[in-house]
């Protein structure tokens, strides 16, 4: 299991679009109340795990074939003159 630090994302105000710190509850620009963002790390990890495919198992080697019977000897060839 891998322990990774939590990812920190800046909040964006839905009213004016200004960036706010993750701990802010109201927008520093216009004062609009910011929604609390919750991150589901288990769902993120499941998504990453499903994207990674395990390598395929190597194929078994082929079985050796049966040996062939020996060939009958051929007749000797006459000498050339």
C-alpha positions, -999 to +999 in steps of 0.1 A: +000+000+000+013+034-009+008+064+014+008+096-005+003+131+008-031+147+003-033+168-029-040+204-021-062+223-045-070+260-044-107+267-042-124+288-069-152+312-060-184+303-079-194+340-078-163+359-089-139+332-099-111+343-075-087+317-061-090+310-023-069+289+000-082+254+008-089+264+044-109+295+035-147+293+041-155+326+024-141+342-008-114+368+001-124+388-029-162+391-027-172+374+006-193+346-010-195+315+011-174+287-004-185+250-005-165+224+015-148+202-010-144+165+000-120+142-019-127+105-021-092+090-022-105+055-023-124+063-056-093+080-070-072+049-062-097+025-077-097+046-109-059+044-110-059+007-103-084+000-131-063+020-156-032-001-149-033-034-166-013-064-153+012-078-177+001-110-194+015-143-181+041-159-203+029-187-226+039-223-217+066-237-239+055-261-267+057-298-259+084-316-278+072-337-308+075-375-309+108-387-325+105-399-361+115-435-369+149-439-386+148-441-424+157-474-441+192-473-456+193-468-493+211-490-518+248-482-524+255-462-555+279-477-581+313-461-584+318-436-613+345-443-638 
